[in-house]
Amino acid sequence: MSKVICAHAVSVDGFISGRTPDSQEEFGRGLGDAPMLFDWYFSGDTPSRVFDGFKLSEPSARLFDDFAARIGAVVAGRATYEHSSGFGSGSPHPTAPLFVVSHRPVTDLAGPQTHVTTGVADAVAAARAVAGGKDVGVMGGALATEALKEGLVDELVLHQVPVLLGGGRRFFHELPDHVRLRLRQAVAAPGVTHLHYEVLR
Ligand SMILES: NC(=O)c1ccc[n+]([C@@H]2O[C@H](COP(=O)([O-])OP(=O)(O)OC[C@H]3O[C@@H](n4cnc5c(N)ncnc54)[C@H](OP(=O)(O)O)[C@@H]3O)[C@@H](O)[C@H]2O)c1
């Protein structure tokens, strides 16, 4: 069965966006006062094979593109969707459709976007059904935590950026119990360390 992957750019103190995320952020990524979390997307000389316009360092490009090529559908929490200006009526991934999870109606969905109101497990199942055998990416700290609680996550990737943000939106929220991980790969690259974990069950 295809895997569920949560891959986020994260500060050393565990934040995936700044204190003031909003939809006006440069690149539309909703990072507010923390755009440095994604500097490594654009600070190298190796073009991404998957994402137009991204120029990464060679080790980052290799790892980033390997993960990006695995993704066949994306599931995102509502805040991720809203803080990224609805991904311009598209998807955060160039080819993968997007499933937005929210308890409330989302009225402005378009094109490759689908709204799921019945929780992250249903969203992952719906994403899997259209992913053509590829993996499902889960985006958003609250949603990633819900997915971990429900035992849905197979792999975690922390693109860890050497900054202490001091506040913002957390990658991981409270869990009812510990979750054991196995480190599969650690790649130190310019401006970011990529930590790839397998979730043990
Ligand atoms: N650094 C990175 O790589 C990265 C990646 C992704 C996102 N981000 C940033 O992270 C921030 C968003 O993360 P976040 O943790 O604040 O929020 P989030 O996980 O994107 O969204 C949370 C919302 O998703 C909905 N939701 C969550 N669990 C649900 C469930 N089980 N059933 C139904 N709906 C559910 C709820 O929406 P309702 O309240 O509408 O029900 C909840 O308020 C944004 O600023 C975004 O830009 C950063």
The ligand as an SDF file (V2000), in Angstrom:
LIG
                    3D

 48 52  0  0  0  0  0  0  0  0999 V2000
    6.9700   24.7190    7.0400 N   0  0  0  0  0  0  0  0  0  0  0  0
    6.2680   23.8820    6.2860 C   0  0  0  0  0  0  0  0  0  0  0  0
    6.8100   22.9980    5.5830 O   0  0  0  0  0  0  0  0  0  0  0  0
    4.7770   23.9730    6.3100 C   0  0  0  0  0  0  0  0  0  0  0  0
    4.0220   22.9680    5.6970 C   0  0  0  0  0  0  0  0  0  0  0  0
    2.6410   23.0250    5.7960 C   0  0  0  0  0  0  0  0  0  0  0  0
    2.0500   24.0870    6.4760 C   0  0  0  0  0  0  0  0  0  0  0  0
    2.8240   25.0560    7.0100 N   0  0  0  0  0  0  0  0  0  0  0  0
    2.2180   26.1690    7.7570 C   0  0  0  0  0  0  0  0  0  0  0  0
    1.5860   25.6160    8.8940 O   0  0  0  0  0  0  0  0  0  0  0  0
    0.4770   26.4420    9.2410 C   0  0  0  0  0  0  0  0  0  0  0  0
   -0.7660   25.5750    9.3560 C   0  0  0  0  0  0  0  0  0  0  0  0
   -0.5870   24.5320   10.2630 O   0  0  0  0  0  0  0  0  0  0  0  0
   -1.5780   24.4200   11.5060 P   0  0  0  0  0  0  0  0  0  0  0  0
   -1.0520   23.3580   12.3730 O   0  0  0  0  0  0  0  0  0  0  0  0
   -1.7740   25.7780   12.0930 O   0  0  0  0  0  0  0  0  0  0  0  0
   -2.9770   24.0120   10.8450 O   0  0  0  0  0  0  0  0  0  0  0  0
   -3.4090   22.8860    9.7810 P   0  0  0  0  0  0  0  0  0  0  0  0
   -3.0460   21.5340   10.2890 O   0  0  0  0  0  0  0  0  0  0  0  0
   -2.9930   23.2580    8.4070 O   0  0  0  0  0  0  0  0  0  0  0  0
   -5.0040   23.0850    9.8040 O   0  0  0  0  0  0  0  0  0  0  0  0
   -5.7280   22.9200   11.0030 C   0  0  0  0  0  0  0  0  0  0  0  0
   -7.1980   22.8590   10.6420 C   0  0  0  0  0  0  0  0  0  0  0  0
   -7.4460   21.6800    9.8750 O   0  0  0  0  0  0  0  0  0  0  0  0
   -8.7350   21.1820   10.2110 C   0  0  0  0  0  0  0  0  0  0  0  0
   -8.5770   19.8780   10.8370 N   0  0  0  0  0  0  0  0  0  0  0  0
   -7.5190   19.3900   11.5240 C   0  0  0  0  0  0  0  0  0  0  0  0
   -7.7820   18.1450   11.9490 N   0  0  0  0  0  0  0  0  0  0  0  0
   -9.0040   17.8390   11.5080 C   0  0  0  0  0  0  0  0  0  0  0  0
   -9.8270   16.6900   11.6230 C   0  0  0  0  0  0  0  0  0  0  0  0
   -9.3980   15.5840   12.2410 N   0  0  0  0  0  0  0  0  0  0  0  0
  -11.0490   16.7240   11.0560 N   0  0  0  0  0  0  0  0  0  0  0  0
  -11.4810   17.8100   10.3960 C   0  0  0  0  0  0  0  0  0  0  0  0
  -10.7290   18.9470   10.2610 N   0  0  0  0  0  0  0  0  0  0  0  0
   -9.5250   18.9390   10.8180 C   0  0  0  0  0  0  0  0  0  0  0  0
   -9.3440   22.1490   11.2040 C   0  0  0  0  0  0  0  0  0  0  0  0
  -10.0290   23.1240   10.4220 O   0  0  0  0  0  0  0  0  0  0  0  0
  -11.4700   23.7110   10.8710 P   0  0  0  0  0  0  0  0  0  0  0  0
  -11.1810   24.5170   12.0940 O   0  0  0  0  0  0  0  0  0  0  0  0
  -11.9080   24.5150    9.6910 O   0  0  0  0  0  0  0  0  0  0  0  0
  -12.3430   22.5110   11.1270 O   0  0  0  0  0  0  0  0  0  0  0  0
   -8.1150   22.7550   11.8460 C   0  0  0  0  0  0  0  0  0  0  0  0
   -8.3790   24.0300   12.4050 O   0  0  0  0  0  0  0  0  0  0  0  0
    0.3210   27.4630    8.1300 C   0  0  0  0  0  0  0  0  0  0  0  0
    0.8460   28.7000    8.5530 O   0  0  0  0  0  0  0  0  0  0  0  0
    1.1400   26.8780    6.9940 C   0  0  0  0  0  0  0  0  0  0  0  0
    1.6680   27.8610    6.1320 O   0  0  0  0  0  0  0  0  0  0  0  0
    4.1710   25.0190    6.9580 C   0  0  0  0  0  0  0  0  0  0  0  0
  1  2  1  0
  2  3  2  0
  2  4  1  0
  4  5  1  0
  4 48  2  0
  5  6  2  0
  6  7  1  0
  7  8  2  0
  8  9  1  0
  8 48  1  0
  9 10  1  0
  9 46  1  0
 10 11  1  0
 11 12  1  0
 11 44  1  0
 12 13  1  0
 13 14  1  0
 14 15  2  0
 14 16  1  0
 14 17  1  0
 17 18  1  0
 18 19  2  0
 18 20  1  0
 18 21  1  0
 21 22  1  0
 22 23  1  0
 23 24  1  0
 23 42  1  0
 24 25  1  0
 25 26  1  0
 25 36  1  0
 26 27  1  0
 26 35  1  0
 27 28  2  0
 28 29  1  0
 29 30  1  0
 29 35  2  0
 30 31  1  0
 30 32  2  0
 32 33  1  0
 33 34  2  0
 34 35  1  0
 36 37  1  0
 36 42  1  0
 37 38  1  0
 38 39  2  0
 38 40  1  0
 38 41  1  0
 42 43  1  0
 44 45  1  0
 44 46  1  0
 46 47  1  0
M  CHG  2   8   1  16  -1
M  END
$$$$
